[in-house]
Amino acid sequence: MSNPPATDQDLKQVEKLRQAYAAMKTEIRKVIVGQDHVVDELFMALFCRGHCLLIGVPGLAKTLLISTLSKVLSLSFNRIQFTPDLMPSDITGTEVIQEDKASGRREFKFLPGPIFANVILADEINRTPPKTQAALLEAMQEYQVTVGGKRHELQKPFFVLATQNPIEQEGTYPLPEAQLDRFMFMVKVDYPSVDEEREILRRTTEDRKTEIQPVLSAADIFELQGIVRRVPIADAVLDYTLRLVRQTRLTTGDAPAWVKDWLQWGAGPRASQNLVLGAKAHALLQGRFYVAAEDVQAVAKPVLRHRLITSFAAEADGITTDKVVDRLLAETKPNDSALLADGKLPKVVAQG
């Protein structure tokens, strides 16, 4: 199947997304120093209607980044601090009995919980019991909560950003693999560079106020999310994506010998879906209305790192899932001849 050429309308939509993205990054940089790859991955997930799990030590401005993101998008924002005593109703809301003053009748009324917002920061999600984690994950998947047998629709767009502290594991409830799979990306938040940390010190120790200007509305976000889904992808790129994912599965005949030594479990079909969606969003941010193999490679780590389980032998040798993905990308080459035979490449928006 050949890629249809991009129409003028397609190119206008690509340019609209690129301009909006550039404006959003400009606003975020007023507050956040560095962390460019984190910002990129958060926006790609947002445009794909996905959710993110952020991994990083305390003090790396994860909360500030997420609250700033909600302001740039002019969306409602709630932060939920997960603790061992947090109950599902503390997140979803609860029903209370209220008396109608006019009739004197008593009836149940639903009081929405903090999950009823567009952007949710689930801080330290692994510090709360599985029952409470499941309440959040149901909302992520179904865009609704069920209280007292009644379903309540959540506000859209709905974007969950959960954080985990990788250095404190005592008294935590690690997310099961099936629940981790619900997150489109696992985003690693690293320490800043020397220059970035110097700028952080300047900004945070001065008496300055920064005004964030909204760039997009909820309606704009819906439109941009629709654009991502319409980006065409060649069969050869789909096949390349499938080869990457299927090589991680030990029960199929596709896994090489080193994968069988390093992994005890591979990625499922949701990984393939998220690789394609993430690659589409990445292509648009690069100004292209078609997906190339390099777009799949760009999102491979955030998509796969939490969907692979390393073996005991790999852990003993210091082999992480990122190293597994690096080797997969190095040894799995896209079929360039098939890509060229798939049809004429669409026009590319000029890079500004």
C-alpha positions as CSV (number, residue, x, y, z in Angstrom):
1,M,0.0,0.0,0.0
2,S,1.5,3.3,-1.0
3,N,1.3,6.5,1.0
4,P,-1.1,9.1,-0.5
5,P,0.6,12.5,-1.1
6,A,0.0,15.0,1.6
7,T,-2.7,17.5,0.6
8,D,-2.4,21.3,1.2
9,Q,-4.9,20.9,4.0
10,D,-2.7,18.2,5.6
11,L,0.3,20.5,5.4
12,K,-1.6,23.4,7.0
13,Q,-2.6,21.2,9.9
14,V,1.0,20.0,10.4
15,E,2.2,23.5,10.4
16,K,-0.5,24.5,12.9
17,L,0.6,21.8,15.2
18,R,4.3,22.7,14.9
19,Q,3.5,26.4,15.6
20,A,1.4,25.5,18.6
21,Y,4.1,23.2,19.9
22,A,6.8,25.9,19.5
23,A,4.6,28.4,21.3
24,M,4.0,25.9,24.2
25,K,7.7,25.2,24.6
26,T,8.4,28.9,24.7
27,E,6.0,29.3,27.6
28,I,7.2,26.3,29.5
29,R,10.8,27.5,29.2
30,K,9.8,30.6,31.2
31,V,9.5,28.3,34.2
32,I,11.3,25.0,33.4
33,V,15.1,24.9,32.6
34,G,16.2,22.0,30.3
35,Q,14.3,18.7,30.3
36,D,13.6,19.1,26.6
37,H,13.2,15.3,26.0
38,V,10.7,15.1,28.9
39,V,8.7,18.0,27.5
40,D,8.7,16.4,24.0
41,E,7.5,13.1,25.3
42,L,4.8,14.6,27.4
43,F,3.4,16.5,24.5
44,M,3.6,13.5,22.2
45,A,1.6,11.5,24.7
46,L,-1.0,14.2,25.0
47,F,-1.5,14.5,21.3
48,C,-1.9,10.7,21.2
49,R,-4.4,10.6,24.1
50,G,-2.0,8.7,26.2
51,H,-0.8,8.8,29.8
52,C,2.7,9.0,31.2
53,L,4.6,7.6,34.1
54,L,7.5,9.8,35.2
55,I,10.5,8.3,37.0
56,G,12.9,10.5,38.8
57,V,14.4,11.4,42.1
58,P,12.8,14.2,44.2
59,G,13.5,17.8,43.4
60,L,13.6,17.6,39.6
61,A,10.6,19.9,39.1
62,K,8.2,17.2,38.0
63,T,5.2,18.7,39.7
64,L,6.1,22.2,38.5
65,L,6.4,21.0,34.9
66,I,3.0,19.3,35.0
67,S,1.2,22.3,36.6
68,T,2.9,24.6,34.0
69,L,1.8,22.3,31.2
70,S,-1.8,22.6,32.4
71,K,-1.6,26.4,32.4
72,V,-0.1,26.4,28.9
73,L,-3.0,24.3,27.7
74,S,-5.6,26.3,29.7
75,L,-6.8,23.0,31.3
76,S,-8.0,22.3,34.8
77,F,-5.3,20.6,37.0
78,N,-5.4,18.6,40.2
79,R,-2.6,17.0,42.2
80,I,-3.3,13.8,44.2
81,Q,-0.7,12.9,46.7
82,F,-0.8,9.1,47.0
83,T,-0.4,7.7,50.5
84,P,-0.9,4.3,52.1
85,D,-4.2,5.3,53.7
86,L,-5.7,6.8,50.5
87,M,-9.0,5.2,49.6
88,P,-10.6,4.9,46.1
89,S,-13.4,7.3,47.1
90,D,-10.7,9.9,48.0
91,I,-9.9,9.9,44.3
92,T,-13.1,9.3,42.5
93,G,-15.6,11.0,44.8
94,T,-18.4,9.7,47.0
95,E,-22.2,9.9,47.4
96,V,-23.6,11.7,50.4
97,I,-27.2,12.1,51.6
98,Q,-28.6,15.5,51.2
99,E,-32.1,16.9,52.1
100,D,-34.1,18.9,49.6
101,K,-35.2,21.9,51.6
102,A,-38.3,22.4,49.4
103,S,-39.7,18.9,49.6
104,G,-38.0,17.6,52.7
105,R,-36.9,14.4,50.8
106,R,-33.5,13.0,51.3
107,E,-31.5,11.7,48.3
108,F,-28.0,10.7,47.4
109,K,-25.9,13.3,45.7
110,F,-22.5,12.6,44.0
111,L,-19.6,14.8,45.1
112,P,-16.8,14.6,42.5
113,G,-13.3,13.7,43.6
114,P,-10.1,15.3,42.5
115,I,-9.9,13.0,39.4
116,F,-12.5,15.3,37.8
117,A,-10.0,17.5,36.0
118,N,-8.2,17.6,32.7
119,V,-4.7,17.1,33.9
120,I,-4.1,14.8,36.9
121,L,-0.8,14.5,38.7
122,A,-0.7,11.2,40.6
123,D,2.2,11.9,42.9
124,E,4.1,8.7,44.0
125,I,1.5,6.3,42.7
126,N,3.4,3.3,44.1
127,R,2.8,4.5,47.7
128,T,-0.9,3.6,47.7
129,P,-2.5,0.1,47.9
130,P,-3.5,-1.8,44.7
131,K,-7.2,-1.1,45.3
132,T,-6.7,2.7,45.1
133,Q,-4.3,2.3,42.2
134,A,-6.9,0.3,40.3
135,A,-9.5,3.1,40.8
136,L,-7.2,5.5,39.0
137,L,-6.3,3.1,36.3
138,E,-10.0,2.4,35.5
139,A,-10.5,6.1,35.0
140,M,-7.4,6.2,32.7
141,Q,-8.8,3.4,30.5
142,E,-12.5,4.1,30.5
143,Y,-12.6,7.9,31.0
144,Q,-15.2,7.3,33.7
145,V,-15.6,6.4,37.3
146,T,-18.3,4.1,38.9
147,V,-19.6,5.1,42.3
148,G,-22.7,3.6,43.8
149,G,-23.4,1.6,40.7
150,K,-23.6,4.8,38.6
151,R,-21.1,5.9,35.9
152,H,-19.8,9.4,35.8
153,E,-18.0,10.7,32.7
154,L,-14.7,12.4,33.2
155,Q,-13.7,15.7,31.6
156,K,-12.0,15.5,28.3
157,P,-9.2,15.8,27.4
158,F,-8.1,13.7,30.3
159,F,-4.3,13.3,30.9
160,V,-2.8,11.4,33.8
161,L,0.8,12.0,34.7
162,A,1.9,9.6,37.5
163,T,5.3,9.9,39.3
164,Q,7.4,7.2,41.0
165,N,10.5,7.7,43.2
166,P,13.1,5.1,42.1
167,I,15.2,5.3,45.3
168,E,12.6,4.7,48.0
169,Q,11.1,1.3,47.8
170,E,10.3,0.6,51.5
171,G,6.5,0.7,52.2
172,T,5.6,0.9,48.5
173,Y,3.2,-1.1,46.3
174,P,4.9,-1.5,42.9
175,L,2.5,-1.3,39.9
176,P,1.9,-4.7,38.3
177,E,3.0,-5.2,34.8
178,A,-0.6,-5.2,33.5
179,Q,-1.1,-1.8,35.1
180,L,2.2,-0.4,33.9
181,D,1.1,-1.3,30.4
182,R,-1.7,1.2,30.6
183,F,0.8,4.1,30.5
184,M,1.8,5.0,27.0
185,F,5.3,6.3,28.0
186,M,7.6,5.8,30.9
187,V,9.5,9.1,31.0
188,K,12.9,9.3,32.7
189,V,13.6,12.6,34.4
190,D,17.4,13.0,34.8
191,Y,19.5,15.5,36.7
192,P,20.2,18.8,35.0
193,S,23.5,19.7,33.4
194,V,25.9,22.1,35.2
195,D,24.7,25.1,33.1
196,E,21.0,24.2,33.6
197,E,21.5,23.8,37.3
198,R,23.2,27.2,37.5
199,E,20.2,28.8,35.7
200,I,17.9,27.0,38.1
201,L,19.7,28.5,41.1
202,R,19.4,31.9,39.6
203,R,15.7,31.7,38.9
204,T,14.6,30.0,42.1
205,T,16.6,32.3,44.5
206,E,15.4,35.6,43.0
207,D,12.2,37.5,43.6
208,R,10.6,37.0,40.2
209,K,7.1,36.3,39.0
210,T,6.5,34.6,35.7
211,E,3.2,34.8,33.8
212,I,2.3,31.8,31.7
213,Q,0.1,32.6,28.7
214,P,-2.3,29.9,27.5
215,V,-1.6,28.6,24.0
216,L,-4.3,26.0,23.3
217,S,-7.8,25.4,24.4
218,A,-9.5,22.0,24.9
219,A,-11.1,22.3,21.4
220,D,-7.6,22.9,19.9
221,I,-6.3,19.8,21.6
222,F,-9.1,17.6,20.3
223,E,-8.3,18.9,16.8
224,L,-4.6,18.2,17.1
225,Q,-5.3,14.7,18.5
226,G,-7.4,14.0,15.4
227,I,-4.5,15.1,13.2
228,V,-2.2,12.6,14.7
229,R,-4.5,9.7,14.0
230,R,-4.7,10.7,10.3
231,V,-1.0,10.6,9.6
232,P,-0.3,7.7,7.1
233,I,2.2,5.0,7.8
234,A,3.7,2.7,5.2
235,D,3.4,-1.1,5.4
236,A,7.2,-1.3,5.6
237,V,7.3,0.9,8.7
238,L,4.5,-1.1,10.3
239,D,6.5,-4.3,9.6
240,Y,9.6,-2.7,11.1
241,T,7.6,-1.9,14.2
242,L,6.3,-5.4,14.5
243,R,9.8,-6.9,14.1
244,L,11.0,-4.7,17.0
245,V,8.3,-5.8,19.4
246,R,8.0,-9.4,18.4
247,Q,11.7,-10.0,19.0
248,T,11.1,-9.4,22.7
249,R,8.6,-12.3,23.0
250,L,10.2,-15.5,24.2
251,T,7.3,-17.7,23.2
252,T,7.5,-16.9,19.5
253,G,10.2,-17.9,17.1
254,D,11.3,-14.3,16.5
255,A,13.4,-13.7,19.6
256,P,17.2,-13.9,19.1
257,A,19.3,-15.9,21.6
258,W,20.6,-12.8,23.5
259,V,17.0,-11.7,24.1
260,K,16.2,-15.0,25.7
261,D,19.2,-14.6,28.0
262,W,18.3,-11.0,28.9
263,L,14.5,-11.0,29.2
264,Q,12.0,-13.1,31.0
265,W,9.0,-11.4,29.5
266,G,8.4,-9.2,26.4
267,A,6.1,-6.5,25.2
268,G,2.4,-7.1,24.1
269,P,0.3,-5.7,21.3
270,R,-0.3,-2.4,23.2
271,A,3.4,-1.7,22.8
272,S,3.1,-1.9,19.0
273,Q,0.1,0.4,19.0
274,N,1.8,3.0,21.1
275,L,5.0,2.8,19.0
276,V,2.9,3.6,15.9
277,L,0.9,6.4,17.6
278,G,4.0,7.9,19.2
279,A,5.9,7.7,15.9
280,K,3.0,9.6,14.2
281,A,3.2,12.4,16.8
282,H,7.0,12.6,16.5
283,A,6.7,12.8,12.7
284,L,4.3,15.8,13.0
285,L,6.6,17.6,15.4
286,Q,9.4,17.1,12.8
287,G,7.2,18.7,10.1
288,R,6.3,15.5,8.2
289,F,2.9,14.1,7.4
290,Y,4.2,10.5,7.1
291,V,6.0,8.1,9.5
292,A,9.6,7.1,9.0
293,A,11.6,4.4,10.7
294,E,13.5,7.1,12.7
295,D,10.2,8.2,14.3
296,V,9.6,4.7,15.6
297,Q,13.2,4.6,16.9
298,A,12.7,8.0,18.6
299,V,9.9,6.7,20.8
300,A,11.1,3.1,21.3
301,K,12.6,3.7,24.8
302,P,9.7,5.5,26.5
303,V,7.3,2.9,25.0
304,L,9.2,-0.3,25.7
305,R,11.2,0.4,28.9
306,H,8.3,-0.4,31.2
307,R,7.0,-3.3,29.1
308,L,10.0,-5.5,29.2
309,I,11.0,-7.6,32.2
310,T,14.7,-8.4,32.5
311,S,16.0,-11.8,33.7
312,F,17.9,-12.3,36.9
313,A,21.1,-12.9,35.0
314,A,20.6,-9.6,33.1
315,E,20.0,-7.7,36.4
316,A,23.1,-9.2,37.9
317,D,25.1,-7.9,34.9
318,G,23.6,-4.5,35.1
319,I,21.5,-4.9,31.9
320,T,18.6,-2.5,32.0
321,T,15.6,-2.4,29.6
322,D,17.0,0.7,28.0
323,K,20.1,-1.3,27.0
324,V,17.9,-4.1,25.6
325,V,16.1,-1.5,23.5
326,D,19.4,0.0,22.3
327,R,20.6,-3.4,21.1
328,L,17.2,-4.1,19.4
329,L,17.5,-0.9,17.5
330,A,21.1,-1.5,16.6
331,E,20.5,-5.0,15.3
332,T,17.0,-4.5,13.7
333,K,17.4,-2.5,10.5
334,P,14.5,-1.0,8.5
335,N,14.0,-2.4,5.0
336,D,15.0,0.7,3.1
337,S,14.3,-0.9,-0.3
338,A,10.7,-1.7,0.8
339,L,10.3,1.9,2.1
340,L,11.3,3.3,-1.3
341,A,9.0,0.9,-3.1
342,D,6.1,1.8,-1.0
343,G,5.3,4.9,-2.9
344,K,6.4,8.5,-3.3
345,L,7.3,10.2,-0.1
346,P,4.8,13.0,0.8
347,K,5.9,16.6,0.8
348,V,7.7,17.9,3.9
349,V,6.9,21.1,5.7
350,A,9.8,23.5,5.5
351,Q,11.8,23.5,8.7
352,G,11.8,27.0,10.3
